[in-house]
């Protein structure tokens, strides 16, 4: 099926081509009811205006946004997402631009494509956060017309950019640190099963275990869903069933590490005297719990800043690369004991 053109929209809406063009470029001389009729017809036909021409006619006025999937469905306060947003807004303030924020979910992605979302909200491009492996957008972003930058999701396309971290390498490094402290019975606190970063971190964990000459079969895995409450429940259940059979919990996020530490305390044990615990992300609260959590600092604010910088460069045709790999740091604190 051929893509609809501006002429198709004009014909069905009963207006001229120039009226359609002026509506999309937000000219004030177009009546609201006419503009709304044009937008409805465009959505129905799947028409997306040429963004380059659109920006040129609007004197390069750019509207960008953060689209956060699953934000309203999460029960925990997600400091990782908050820090990403803070970094993005930091870029906006430094460069005198504005960023809107929209919350969607997986079901919304089935109803409207990314291009349709940008079209409806007059966006030049967006930072897309919170995607899962099962999400519709993950399957359909390759051929988008509106520039898009993802974080922790690697996708290829002319208008796509990715801000990534070496999750596998980083998680291998923190697992090796636990092993270097003579722990041999580890519990992996897994994140969301459908999250791409969970898969990468599991591969890092597996590689560290195998290179140490140990077997994955002797390790335990519990599923914390990147939630403090879920990590607490699963860790407490494991401790109540098996006691001190395992000596260290290696968590895929700081939030889950905090949940594990609460479970250890409520079971009558201490960190790190009875169990060692590590996290991942480098969120602020990990430094203020007692004991402070050994973790991987992703430098999340810098990643949010870099993501918007990349988005702007793609929109303006100045991007020299569409993939940025950001640095991380192993932060050693008090939550791991040498045995």
C-alpha positions in Angstrom: 0.0 0.0 0.0 1.4 3.4 -1.0 2.0 6.0 1.7 -0.6 8.8 1.8 0.4 12.2 0.5 -0.5 15.7 1.5 -2.7 15.8 -1.6 -4.7 12.8 -0.2 -5.2 14.6 3.0 -6.3 17.8 1.3 -8.7 15.9 -1.0 -10.4 13.9 1.9 -10.5 17.0 4.2 -12.0 19.1 1.5 -9.3 21.8 1.6 -6.4 22.9 -0.5 -2.9 21.5 -0.2 -1.6 24.9 1.1 -4.2 24.8 3.9 -3.0 21.4 5.0 0.6 22.6 5.0 -0.3 25.7 6.9 -2.3 23.7 9.5 0.7 21.4 10.1 3.0 24.4 10.4 0.7 26.0 13.0 -0.3 29.1 11.1 -2.8 31.2 13.1 -5.1 31.9 10.2 -6.4 28.4 10.0 -9.6 27.9 12.0 -9.5 25.3 14.8 -12.3 23.2 13.4 -10.5 23.1 10.0 -7.2 22.3 11.6 -8.7 19.5 13.7 -10.4 18.0 10.7 -7.1 18.0 8.8 -5.3 16.3 11.7 -8.1 13.6 12.0 -7.9 12.8 8.3 -4.1 12.7 8.5 -4.2 10.2 11.4 -6.8 8.1 9.5 -4.7 8.0 6.4 -1.4 7.5 8.3 0.1 10.6 6.8 3.2 12.1 8.4 4.6 15.4 7.1 8.2 15.8 6.0 9.9 16.9 9.1 12.8 18.7 7.3 10.4 20.9 5.3 8.3 21.4 8.4 11.1 22.7 10.5 12.3 24.9 7.7 8.9 26.5 7.3 8.7 27.0 11.1 12.0 28.8 11.1 13.6 25.8 12.8 11.4 25.9 15.8 11.9 22.5 17.5 9.6 20.8 19.9 11.0 17.7 21.6 9.8 15.5 24.4 10.5 12.6 26.7 8.0 9.8 26.2 8.2 7.4 29.2 6.5 4.0 28.8 5.2 2.2 31.9 5.8 5.3 34.2 2.3 5.2 35.7 2.3 1.4 36.1 5.4 1.4 38.4 4.5 1.2 42.1 8.1 2.2 43.3 9.7 5.6 43.0 12.1 5.1 40.2 15.1 7.3 40.9 16.9 5.9 37.8 14.2 7.4 35.5 14.1 10.6 37.6 17.9 11.1 37.2 17.6 10.5 33.4 14.9 13.2 33.3 17.0 15.5 35.4 19.9 15.1 33.0 17.7 15.8 30.0 16.3 18.9 31.6 19.8 20.0 32.5 20.6 20.0 28.8 17.4 21.9 28.1 18.3 24.6 30.6 21.9 24.9 29.3 20.7 25.3 25.7 17.5 27.3 26.3 15.1 24.8 24.9 12.0 23.2 26.3 11.2 19.5 26.8 7.7 18.1 27.4 7.1 14.8 29.2 4.5 12.3 28.3 3.6 9.0 30.0 2.3 6.1 27.9 2.1 2.3 28.4 2.4 -0.8 26.3 -1.3 -0.8 25.3 -1.0 2.8 24.0 1.8 1.7 21.7 -0.6 -0.7 19.9 -3.1 2.1 19.3 -0.8 4.8 17.9 2.6 4.6 16.3 5.6 6.7 17.4 5.3 8.8 14.3 1.6 9.4 15.0 2.3 10.4 18.5 4.9 12.9 17.3 2.5 14.2 14.7 -0.3 14.7 17.2 1.9 16.6 19.6 3.8 18.6 17.0 7.1 17.1 18.0 10.3 17.3 16.1 11.6 14.2 17.9 11.7 12.5 21.3 13.7 10.7 23.9 11.9 7.3 24.4 12.4 5.7 27.8 11.2 2.5 29.6 10.8 0.2 26.6 10.4 -3.6 27.1 11.3 -6.4 24.7 7.6 -7.1 24.1 6.7 -3.5 23.3 5.2 -2.6 19.9 7.5 0.4 19.5 10.6 -1.8 19.9 9.4 -3.6 16.7 8.4 -0.6 14.7 11.0 2.1 15.3 13.4 1.2 12.5 11.6 3.2 9.8 10.3 6.2 11.8 10.3 9.6 10.2 10.7 11.5 13.4 14.1 11.3 15.2 14.1 9.2 18.3 16.8 8.4 20.9 16.5 5.4 23.3 18.4 4.7 26.5 19.6 1.1 27.1 18.0 -0.1 24.0 20.1 -0.7 20.9 18.2 -0.1 17.6 19.4 0.8 14.1 17.7 3.2 11.8 18.4 6.5 9.9 16.5 8.5 12.5 17.4 6.5 15.6 20.0 7.1 18.2 21.0 5.0 21.2 22.7 5.9 24.5 24.1 2.6 25.9 26.3 1.4 28.7 28.4 -1.8 28.8 25.9 -3.6 31.1 27.4 -7.0 30.5 30.9 -5.9 31.3 29.8 -3.8 34.3 27.8 -6.6 35.8 30.7 -9.0 35.3 33.0 -6.6 37.1 30.8 -6.3 40.2 30.2 -10.0 40.3 34.0 -10.6 40.1 34.4 -8.2 43.0 32.1 -10.3 45.1 33.9 -13.5 44.1 37.3 -11.9 44.9 35.9 -11.5 48.5 35.7 -15.3 48.6 32.0 -15.6 48.2 31.1 -18.8 46.3 27.3 -19.2 46.9 25.6 -16.2 45.3 22.0 -15.2 44.8 21.4 -13.2 41.6 18.5 -10.8 42.1 17.2 -10.6 38.5 15.3 -7.5 37.2 12.4 -7.6 34.7 12.4 -10.7 32.5 11.4 -8.6 29.5 14.0 -5.9 30.0 17.0 -5.9 27.6 19.4 -4.7 30.4 18.4 -7.7 32.5 19.6 -10.0 29.8 22.9 -8.2 29.4 23.5 -8.2 33.1 22.7 -11.9 33.4 25.3 -12.6 30.7 27.9 -10.6 32.7 27.0 -12.6 35.9 27.2 -15.9 34.0 30.6 -15.0 32.5 32.1 -14.1 35.9 30.8 -17.3 37.4 32.2 -19.5 34.6 35.5 -17.8 34.5 35.9 -18.4 38.2 35.5 -22.1 37.5 32.1 -22.2 39.3 28.8 -23.6 38.1 25.7 -21.5 37.6 23.7 -24.5 38.9 25.1 -23.9 42.4 23.8 -20.3 42.3 20.3 -19.1 43.1 18.2 -16.7 41.1 15.2 -14.7 42.5 13.1 -12.3 40.4 12.8 -8.8 41.9 11.2 -7.1 38.8 13.3 -4.0 39.5 11.0 -3.4 42.5 12.0 -3.0 46.1 8.9 -4.7 47.3 9.3 -7.7 45.0 13.0 -8.1 45.9 12.1 -7.9 49.6 9.4 -10.6 49.2 11.6 -13.0 47.2 14.7 -12.5 49.3 12.8 -13.0 52.6 11.2 -16.2 51.2 14.6 -17.5 50.2 16.3 -16.7 53.5 13.4 -18.3 55.5 13.7 -21.4 53.4 17.4 -21.8 53.2 18.9 -19.7 55.9 22.6 -18.9 55.3 23.2 -21.4 52.6 24.1 -18.4 50.4 26.5 -15.6 51.4 25.9 -12.8 48.9 23.1 -11.2 47.0 24.1 -9.6 43.6 21.2 -7.3 42.6 20.6 -5.8 39.1 19.5 -2.5 40.7 20.1 -0.5 43.8 16.4 -0.4 44.5 16.2 -4.2 44.6 19.4 -4.2 46.8 17.6 -2.0 49.3 14.7 -4.4 49.3 17.0 -7.4 49.9 18.7 -5.5 52.8 15.3 -5.0 54.5 14.5 -8.7 54.1 17.9 -9.6 55.7 17.2 -7.3 58.6 13.6 -8.5 59.1 14.9 -12.1 59.1 17.2 -11.3 62.0 20.4 -11.1 60.1 22.9 -8.3 59.3 24.6 -6.8 56.3 27.5 -7.5 55.7 28.1 -9.7 58.7 25.7 -12.4 57.6 25.0 -11.6 54.0 26.8 -9.3 51.5 24.8 -7.3 49.1 25.6 -5.3 45.9 23.4 -3.1 43.7 23.6 -1.5 40.3 22.8 2.0 39.0 24.4 4.5 41.4 21.2 6.1 42.6 21.6 8.6 45.5 19.8 6.5 48.1 22.3 3.7 47.8 24.9 5.9 49.5 22.7 6.8 52.4 21.3 3.4 53.6 23.2 1.6 56.4 25.5 0.1 55.3 26.1 2.0 52.1 25.7 -0.2 49.1 28.6 -1.3 46.8 27.3 -0.6 43.3 27.9 0.3 39.7 27.5 4.0 39.2 26.0 4.5 35.7 26.3 8.3 36.0 22.6 8.5 35.1 22.3 12.2 34.9 25.1 12.4 32.3 23.3 9.8 30.3 20.1 11.8 30.2 22.1 14.9 29.2 23.9 12.9 26.4 20.6 11.5 25.1 19.1 14.9 24.5 22.3 16.2 22.9 22.3 13.2 20.5 18.6 13.8 19.7 19.2 17.4 18.8 22.2 16.5 16.7 20.1 14.0 14.7 17.3 16.4 14.3 19.7 19.1 13.0 21.6 16.6 10.8 24.8 17.1 12.8 25.2 13.6 14.4 28.5 12.0 13.6 27.4 8.8 15.3 24.0 7.5 16.3 25.3 5.3 19.2 26.9 6.6 22.4 28.4 4.3 25.0 28.7 6.0 28.3 31.2 5.3 31.1 30.5 3.6 34.5 32.4 3.2 37.8 32.5 0.4 40.3 31.8 2.1 43.7 33.1 0.0 46.7 31.3 0.8 49.9 30.5 -1.2 53.1 27.9 -3.8 52.0 30.4 -6.6 51.0 32.4 -8.6 53.5 35.5 -10.6 52.8 35.1 -14.2 54.0 
